[in-house]
Amino acid sequence: QVQLVESGGGLVQPGGSLRLSCAASPTYLSLHTMGWYRQTPGKRRELVATITRIGNTAYADAVKGRATVSGDNAKNTVYLQMNSLKPDDTAVYYCYALRYTDSGGTDYWGQGTQVTVSA
């Protein structure tokens, strides 16, 4: 079982920056992919950015050029740096992890952290 704990959300002014962190435990588990999704009321959860264990990244069009996802394999930790924040970035941000075993792939989710972009 993988536990994901997020930190770094909060209130940010438009144009500001934030950094989200997510630590997966236990750290000895090998995770194929980690990343971030976000969700606003009444909408489906959507991809923000992901990174694989070998460093391949993917970004939603809405955040390209403003977001950077990075990871630390030794710590099973993923980070999301977002700059030039807009009110449309307001959402609950969920940490995501994908782990493969002999049984196949399993998705794991954090509890979510609120990010509010407002003056």
Contacts in CASP RR format, 6 or more apart in sequence:
PFRMAT RR
TARGET T0000
AUTHOR 0000-0000-0000
METHOD contacts of the structure
MODEL  1
QVQLVESGGGLVQPGGSLRLSCAASPTYLSLHTMGWYRQTPGKRRELVAT
ITRIGNTAYADAVKGRATVSGDNAKNTVYLQMNSLKPDDTAVYYCYALRY
TDSGGTDYWGQGTQVTVSA
2 24 0 8 1.000
2 25 0 8 1.000
2 29 0 8 1.000
2 31 0 8 1.000
2 97 0 8 1.000
2 99 0 8 1.000
2 106 0 8 1.000
2 108 0 8 1.000
3 24 0 8 1.000
3 25 0 8 1.000
3 108 0 8 1.000
4 22 0 8 1.000
4 23 0 8 1.000
4 24 0 8 1.000
4 95 0 8 1.000
4 96 0 8 1.000
4 97 0 8 1.000
4 108 0 8 1.000
4 109 0 8 1.000
4 110 0 8 1.000
4 111 0 8 1.000
5 22 0 8 1.000
5 23 0 8 1.000
5 25 0 8 1.000
5 95 0 8 1.000
5 110 0 8 1.000
5 111 0 8 1.000
6 20 0 8 1.000
6 21 0 8 1.000
6 22 0 8 1.000
6 93 0 8 1.000
6 94 0 8 1.000
6 95 0 8 1.000
6 110 0 8 1.000
6 111 0 8 1.000
6 112 0 8 1.000
6 113 0 8 1.000
7 20 0 8 1.000
7 21 0 8 1.000
7 22 0 8 1.000
7 113 0 8 1.000
8 18 0 8 1.000
8 19 0 8 1.000
8 20 0 8 1.000
8 21 0 8 1.000
8 113 0 8 1.000
9 18 0 8 1.000
9 20 0 8 1.000
9 93 0 8 1.000
9 113 0 8 1.000
9 114 0 8 1.000
9 115 0 8 1.000
10 18 0 8 1.000
10 113 0 8 1.000
10 114 0 8 1.000
10 115 0 8 1.000
10 116 0 8 1.000
11 116 0 8 1.000
11 117 0 8 1.000
11 118 0 8 1.000
12 18 0 8 1.000
12 85 0 8 1.000
12 115 0 8 1.000
12 116 0 8 1.000
12 117 0 8 1.000
13 85 0 8 1.000
13 117 0 8 1.000
13 118 0 8 1.000
13 119 0 8 1.000
14 85 0 8 1.000
14 86 0 8 1.000
14 87 0 8 1.000
14 117 0 8 1.000
14 118 0 8 1.000
14 119 0 8 1.000
15 83 0 8 1.000
15 84 0 8 1.000
15 85 0 8 1.000
15 86 0 8 1.000
15 117 0 8 1.000
16 83 0 8 1.000
16 84 0 8 1.000
16 85 0 8 1.000
16 117 0 8 1.000
17 81 0 8 1.000
17 82 0 8 1.000
17 83 0 8 1.000
17 84 0 8 1.000
17 85 0 8 1.000
18 81 0 8 1.000
18 82 0 8 1.000
18 85 0 8 1.000
18 115 0 8 1.000
19 79 0 8 1.000
19 80 0 8 1.000
19 81 0 8 1.000
19 82 0 8 1.000
20 36 0 8 1.000
20 79 0 8 1.000
20 80 0 8 1.000
20 82 0 8 1.000
20 93 0 8 1.000
20 95 0 8 1.000
20 113 0 8 1.000
20 115 0 8 1.000
21 77 0 8 1.000
21 78 0 8 1.000
21 79 0 8 1.000
22 34 0 8 1.000
22 35 0 8 1.000
22 36 0 8 1.000
22 77 0 8 1.000
22 78 0 8 1.000
22 79 0 8 1.000
22 95 0 8 1.000
22 110 0 8 1.000
23 75 0 8 1.000
23 76 0 8 1.000
23 77 0 8 1.000
24 31 0 8 1.000
24 34 0 8 1.000
24 76 0 8 1.000
24 77 0 8 1.000
24 78 0 8 1.000
24 95 0 8 1.000
24 97 0 8 1.000
24 108 0 8 1.000
25 76 0 8 1.000
27 74 0 8 1.000
27 75 0 8 1.000
27 76 0 8 1.000
29 76 0 8 1.000
29 99 0 8 1.000
30 53 0 8 1.000
30 99 0 8 1.000
31 53 0 8 1.000
31 76 0 8 1.000
31 97 0 8 1.000
31 98 0 8 1.000
31 99 0 8 1.000
32 52 0 8 1.000
32 53 0 8 1.000
32 98 0 8 1.000
32 99 0 8 1.000
32 100 0 8 1.000
32 105 0 8 1.000
33 50 0 8 1.000
33 51 0 8 1.000
33 52 0 8 1.000
33 53 0 8 1.000
33 96 0 8 1.000
33 97 0 8 1.000
33 98 0 8 1.000
34 50 0 8 1.000
34 51 0 8 1.000
34 71 0 8 1.000
34 76 0 8 1.000
34 78 0 8 1.000
34 95 0 8 1.000
34 96 0 8 1.000
34 97 0 8 1.000
34 98 0 8 1.000
35 48 0 8 1.000
35 49 0 8 1.000
35 50 0 8 1.000
35 51 0 8 1.000
35 69 0 8 1.000
35 78 0 8 1.000
35 80 0 8 1.000
35 95 0 8 1.000
35 96 0 8 1.000
35 97 0 8 1.000
36 48 0 8 1.000
36 49 0 8 1.000
36 50 0 8 1.000
36 69 0 8 1.000
36 78 0 8 1.000
36 80 0 8 1.000
36 93 0 8 1.000
36 94 0 8 1.000
36 95 0 8 1.000
36 96 0 8 1.000
37 45 0 8 1.000
37 46 0 8 1.000
37 47 0 8 1.000
37 48 0 8 1.000
37 93 0 8 1.000
37 94 0 8 1.000
37 96 0 8 1.000
38 45 0 8 1.000
38 46 0 8 1.000
38 48 0 8 1.000
38 89 0 8 1.000
38 91 0 8 1.000
38 92 0 8 1.000
38 93 0 8 1.000
38 94 0 8 1.000
38 115 0 8 1.000
39 45 0 8 1.000
39 46 0 8 1.000
39 91 0 8 1.000
39 92 0 8 1.000
39 94 0 8 1.000
40 90 0 8 1.000
40 91 0 8 1.000
40 92 0 8 1.000
45 94 0 8 1.000
46 60 0 8 1.000
47 58 0 8 1.000
47 60 0 8 1.000
48 59 0 8 1.000
48 60 0 8 1.000
48 63 0 8 1.000
48 67 0 8 1.000
48 69 0 8 1.000
48 80 0 8 1.000
48 93 0 8 1.000
49 57 0 8 1.000
49 58 0 8 1.000
49 59 0 8 1.000
49 60 0 8 1.000
49 63 0 8 1.000
49 67 0 8 1.000
49 68 0 8 1.000
49 69 0 8 1.000
49 80 0 8 1.000
50 57 0 8 1.000
50 58 0 8 1.000
50 69 0 8 1.000
50 96 0 8 1.000
51 57 0 8 1.000
51 58 0 8 1.000
51 69 0 8 1.000
51 70 0 8 1.000
51 71 0 8 1.000
51 78 0 8 1.000
53 73 0 8 1.000
55 71 0 8 1.000
57 69 0 8 1.000
59 65 0 8 1.000
59 67 0 8 1.000
59 69 0 8 1.000
62 88 0 8 1.000
63 82 0 8 1.000
63 89 0 8 1.000
66 82 0 8 1.000
66 83 0 8 1.000
66 84 0 8 1.000
66 85 0 8 1.000
67 80 0 8 1.000
67 81 0 8 1.000
67 82 0 8 1.000
67 83 0 8 1.000
68 80 0 8 1.000
68 81 0 8 1.000
68 82 0 8 1.000
69 78 0 8 1.000
69 79 0 8 1.000
69 80 0 8 1.000
69 81 0 8 1.000
70 78 0 8 1.000
70 79 0 8 1.000
70 81 0 8 1.000
71 77 0 8 1.000
71 78 0 8 1.000
71 79 0 8 1.000
72 78 0 8 1.000
72 79 0 8 1.000
78 95 0 8 1.000
78 97 0 8 1.000
80 93 0 8 1.000
82 89 0 8 1.000
85 115 0 8 1.000
85 117 0 8 1.000
86 117 0 8 1.000
87 117 0 8 1.000
87 118 0 8 1.000
88 117 0 8 1.000
89 115 0 8 1.000
89 117 0 8 1.000
90 115 0 8 1.000
90 116 0 8 1.000
90 117 0 8 1.000
90 118 0 8 1.000
91 114 0 8 1.000
91 115 0 8 1.000
92 112 0 8 1.000
92 113 0 8 1.000
92 114 0 8 1.000
92 115 0 8 1.000
93 112 0 8 1.000
93 113 0 8 1.000
93 114 0 8 1.000
93 115 0 8 1.000
94 109 0 8 1.000
94 110 0 8 1.000
94 111 0 8 1.000
94 112 0 8 1.000
94 113 0 8 1.000
95 109 0 8 1.000
95 110 0 8 1.000
95 112 0 8 1.000
96 107 0 8 1.000
96 108 0 8 1.000
96 109 0 8 1.000
96 110 0 8 1.000
97 107 0 8 1.000
97 108 0 8 1.000
98 105 0 8 1.000
98 106 0 8 1.000
98 107 0 8 1.000
98 108 0 8 1.000
99 105 0 8 1.000
99 106 0 8 1.000
99 108 0 8 1.000
100 106 0 8 1.000
END
